[in-house]
Amino acid sequence: MTVSLAVAHDSLIPQELIDFLPCETPQRWVDWALDNEELLLIDHAQCEKKAASTAMSLMYRYVDQPDLLTKMSQLAREELLHFEQVVRIMLSRGITYRHISASRYAEGLRKLVRGDEPGRLVDLLIVGALIEARSCERFARLIPHLDAELAKFYRGLVKSEGRHFEDYIMLAKQVSDAPVEPRVEIFRAREAELIATPDDVFRFHSGVPA
């Protein structure tokens, strides 16, 4: 299924990203996010830090993959820069950065990851692609509703991160011993479920409010 995003037509989001995602973020999540700006920014910071950590973890585990090492090194640096930028915005708004529990989103996807190699790495890369694509889609969904400072920041994130998902899929194809499309479809189906089902607490990757 192709996502039909009104905001995508302003050229913010690559068409390939729109086609990659199984569904659009529900308006109910957008409204929920706008009512929880503090949690939005705190969890956004955590997501940037986690993305850098995941990239570093892949670099440490798969030292025999030169393209992966290069892409993940670049991604880790970029994600940490974005983490610093989110923290600065929080400070300027009087928001204290603190630990909050993770959403069920990433763990829900990782439950499908195979244990054997290269299947494990292929699946982890597919998960990374979906997380990156969904993050950009949500930035874009929020932009029309945000104040000027935050809208400008999120617009910059979409432009800089809008192709990250393609890097993940390219790497998955490189290391896979079979076509990756069937695995991608399995994860897309699970991702759509996670996006559409209710959550009790708001997070950047949560489903709709319960």
C-alpha positions in Angstrom: 0.0 0.0 0.0 1.3 3.5 -0.8 1.1 6.2 1.8 -0.9 9.2 0.7 0.6 12.1 2.6 -0.6 15.7 1.9 2.7 17.0 3.4 4.7 14.7 1.1 3.7 16.6 -1.9 5.7 19.7 -0.9 8.8 17.7 -1.9 10.0 17.3 1.7 9.8 13.5 1.6 11.3 11.4 -1.2 8.7 9.5 -3.1 10.7 6.3 -2.4 10.2 6.8 1.3 6.5 7.2 0.9 6.3 4.0 -1.1 8.5 2.2 1.4 6.2 2.7 4.4 3.1 0.5 4.7 0.8 3.3 6.0 0.8 6.9 7.1 0.9 8.1 10.7 -2.7 8.5 11.9 -3.9 12.0 12.6 -4.7 10.9 16.2 -1.0 10.4 16.8 -0.2 13.9 15.4 -2.8 15.5 17.7 -1.4 13.5 20.6 2.2 14.7 19.8 1.1 18.3 19.7 -0.4 18.0 23.1 2.8 16.5 24.5 5.7 18.6 23.2 7.9 18.0 26.2 7.6 14.2 25.8 8.0 14.5 22.1 11.4 16.3 22.4 12.7 14.1 25.2 11.8 10.9 23.3 13.2 12.4 20.1 16.5 13.0 21.8 16.5 9.4 23.1 15.7 8.2 19.5 18.7 10.1 18.1 21.0 8.7 20.8 19.6 5.1 20.3 20.1 5.4 16.5 23.8 6.4 17.0 24.2 3.5 19.5 22.6 1.0 17.1 25.0 2.1 14.3 28.0 1.8 16.6 26.8 -1.7 17.7 26.6 -2.8 14.1 30.1 -1.5 13.5 31.5 -3.4 16.5 29.8 -6.7 15.6 30.2 -6.8 11.8 33.8 -5.7 11.3 34.1 -7.7 8.0 31.6 -5.4 6.2 33.5 -2.4 4.9 30.4 -0.6 3.4 28.5 -1.1 6.6 31.4 0.3 8.6 31.5 3.4 6.5 27.7 4.0 6.4 27.2 3.3 10.1 30.1 5.6 11.1 28.7 8.4 9.1 25.2 7.8 10.5 26.4 7.6 14.1 28.1 11.0 13.8 25.0 12.6 12.2 22.6 11.1 14.8 24.8 12.3 17.7 24.8 15.8 16.2 21.1 15.8 16.0 20.9 14.6 19.6 22.9 17.6 20.6 20.6 19.9 18.7 17.5 18.4 20.3 19.0 18.8 23.7 19.8 22.5 23.0 16.3 23.1 21.9 15.0 21.5 25.1 17.2 23.6 27.2 16.1 26.8 25.5 12.5 25.8 26.3 13.1 24.9 29.9 12.7 21.2 29.3 14.8 18.9 31.5 16.2 15.9 29.6 15.4 12.8 31.6 15.1 9.1 31.1 11.7 7.8 30.0 10.7 4.3 29.1 11.0 3.2 25.4 8.0 2.6 23.2 7.1 -0.9 22.1 7.8 0.0 18.5 11.4 -0.9 18.0 11.2 -4.0 20.2 8.1 -5.0 18.4 10.0 -5.0 15.1 13.1 -6.7 16.6 11.0 -9.7 17.8 10.9 -10.8 14.2 14.7 -10.7 13.8 16.2 -14.1 13.0 19.0 -15.6 15.1 21.2 -17.0 12.4 23.5 -15.1 10.1 23.4 -13.5 7.6 19.6 -13.4 8.3 20.1 -11.6 11.6 22.0 -8.8 10.1 19.6 -8.5 7.1 16.7 -8.2 9.5 18.4 -5.7 11.7 19.1 -3.5 8.7 15.5 -3.8 7.5 14.4 -2.7 11.0 16.8 0.2 10.8 15.3 1.2 7.5 11.8 1.2 8.8 12.7 3.2 11.9 14.5 5.8 9.8 11.7 6.1 7.3 9.0 6.3 9.9 10.9 9.0 11.8 11.2 11.2 8.7 7.5 10.7 7.9 6.5 11.8 11.4 8.8 14.8 11.3 7.1 15.8 8.1 3.6 15.2 9.5 4.4 17.5 12.4 6.0 20.4 10.6 2.9 22.3 9.5 1.7 22.4 13.1 4.9 23.5 14.9 6.3 26.9 15.8 8.9 28.4 13.5 12.0 27.2 15.3 10.9 23.6 15.7 9.4 23.4 12.2 12.7 24.7 10.7 14.7 22.1 12.7 12.5 19.2 11.7 12.5 20.3 8.1 16.3 20.1 8.2 16.1 16.6 9.7 13.9 15.4 6.9 16.2 16.7 4.3 19.3 15.2 5.9 17.8 11.9 7.0 15.3 11.3 4.2 17.6 8.8 2.4 18.9 6.9 5.4 16.4 4.1 4.9 17.9 3.5 1.4 21.3 3.0 2.9 20.0 0.3 5.2 18.2 -1.5 2.4 21.2 -1.3 0.2 23.4 -2.9 2.9 20.7 -5.6 3.5 20.8 -6.5 -0.2 24.6 -6.7 -0.1 24.8 -9.1 2.8 21.8 -11.2 2.0 22.1 -14.6 0.3 18.5 -14.3 -1.0 16.2 -11.5 -2.2 15.3 -9.2 0.8 11.8 -8.2 -0.5 10.0 -11.1 1.2 11.6 -10.1 4.6 10.8 -6.4 4.0 7.1 -7.2 3.5 7.0 -9.2 6.8 8.5 -6.3 8.7 6.3 -3.8 6.9 3.2 -5.7 8.0 4.3 -5.7 11.6 5.2 -2.0 11.4 1.7 -1.1 10.2 0.2 -3.0 13.2 2.4 -1.2 15.6 1.5 2.2 14.1 -2.2 1.6 14.1 -2.7 -0.1 17.5 -3.3 1.8 20.8 -0.7 2.9 23.3 -1.2 4.1 26.9 1.7 6.5 26.9 2.9 8.9 24.2 6.2 8.3 22.5 7.7 9.4 19.2 7.1 6.0 17.7 4.0 5.1 19.7 0.7 4.0 18.1 -2.5 5.9 18.5 -3.7 7.0 21.9 -5.7 4.3 23.8 
